[in-house]
Amino acid sequence: MSTVFMNTYHRLPVTFAKGDGAWLTDINGKKYLDFSSGIAVNCLGHNYPPLVKAISEQAAKYNHVCNYFSSDVSEAFAEKLVAACSGAAMKKVFLCNSGAEANEGACKIARKYSLLKYGPGRHKIVTLRGSFHGRTITTLSATGQDALHKDFGPFTEGFVHVPAGDMDALERALDPKTTAGFLIEPIQGESGIWPLDGEYGRSAAKLCAGRDILLMFDEIQAGLGRTGTFLACEAYDLQSLGLNPDLVTLAKGLCGGIPGAAVLAGEKTMDVFQTGDHGSTFGANPLAAAAGLVVLDTVNRSGFLKDISRKGEKFVSIIKGWKDPKVKEIRGRGLILGIDIADDASDDAPGKAWPVLEKAVSAVNPGLLLLTAGKNTIRLLPPYIIKDEEIEMGLEILKGCLIL
């Protein structure tokens, strides 16, 4: 493995050379079943023929245009993405490159909306403990995990973290005199796959609407169909209350492996940004847009989301059928699942999840690619196109790796 990269990742000793479907092959020819999707990025797997075709054809036309102008493929992608989010009443979109960038854009919109309507001082953004919103200084400020803050202060002022599920704490924090927005993940991914309780989500939406505090859903990891609905927040059925999100952020799987992200805005926020307020050199990139069109067309195909839910239920059913005492709990929806394999331990105790990843990747051909979410939770984010027999095969490997 190369030694010229900075030491930002705890890399497993594998270098990949090619992929196909739910499989990757390393430089030595060993195959691995992929239950990670590049952390929810390769939602259509590897070497997906329509995606390869779209990217290749677009690359043969043009790769990039300055955002002084528009491009046919980017316009088509933006129109289709907004239409796909009509269930959350989204009206306009800003296209960018990464989840952190999308969340930064959403925070800027929230602050400008509040400044224009109420004047200075109403700029705080409330997030939840255990949240993860990115690694820039501002999105790290929004992230409610103290361990990730170490060594990087001072942070952007104006972010408040409250415990998830605690409505009393949320009501106190959402002070209409000082607060611009409430930024939440429908499912907290990085800290352990913790779904937001539906009643809490609906109560929070009502509270935000009553105080004109923007409701902002970070769907970077859980959106794009991964839970079995196009947006994970659709499960809260806010429209039955006459409510909708004000902002939604998407990234990871949005362009099937090509960097792409989006900030989607509802009625209140769609015209907050004006010329010069924000930008992104590579935002609305034609290659990303061409790939994104394939993702949207595939995910919105009849029965596709329902099949994601079915596959998720198959994962859960098989794992519960093990009756393994090392499996403490399974959480999640659709194809975003967390398996707790140890009781909560003190912060300085070694985690139980990473050794399972090491065993899985070194399993006799084939290996298995897993993720962690916290020290004691195995995270499963397989590609949507995974086959039933591949689910069964991968879980059999995982079962053997739980013998620690």
Number of C-alpha atoms within 10 A of each C-alpha: 9 5 6 6 8 6 8 6 7 6 9 11 9 14 13 14 11 14 18 13 19 26 23 23 19 14 11 10 12 15 20 24 28 28 26 23 27 19 21 29 24 27 30 27 27 22 17 18 11 14 23 14 15 18 20 14 13 18 14 8 10 12 12 17 15 13 14 5 6 13 16 10 20 21 14 14 22 21 14 16 22 19 15 19 20 12 17 25 20 25 21 20 19 21 27 25 24 21 26 25 25 28 31 21 23 28 25 16 25 28 21 21 23 23 15 10 9 15 11 13 14 23 24 24 25 25 27 23 20 22 27 25 27 20 16 16 17 20 22 23 27 31 24 24 18 11 8 13 16 8 7 11 10 9 15 13 12 17 22 19 21 20 15 20 17 11 16 10 13 21 15 10 19 22 16 18 14 18 26 31 30 27 27 25 27 27 27 25 26 20 21 24 28 22 19 18 13 16 11 16 20 18 14 19 23 18 17 25 16 10 14 15 26 27 23 29 24 29 26 29 27 33 28 28 24 28 27 26 23 21 22 24 28 19 14 18 16 20 14 8 11 8 17 23 24 28 32 29 30 28 30 27 29 32 27 27 22 20 23 29 28 27 25 30 27 21 14 15 20 18 13 16 16 8 6 6 11 11 14 14 12 17 23 28 26 25 24 30 29 27 27 31 23 23 23 20 13 16 23 16 10 10 9 17 22 15 15 24 19 16 22 25 15 17 21 20 11 14 20 14 9 11 10 13 9 15 18 14 15 20 17 23 23 26 29 23 27 27 24 25 22 17 13 12 12 8 9 6 9 12 18 21 23 19 13 23 21 17 20 24 23 19 16 13 12 19 23 27 25 26 21 26 22 20 20 23 30 23 29 26 27 30 28 27 17 20 13 13 9 15 20 15 14 22 17 13 19 21 15 13 19 18 10 9
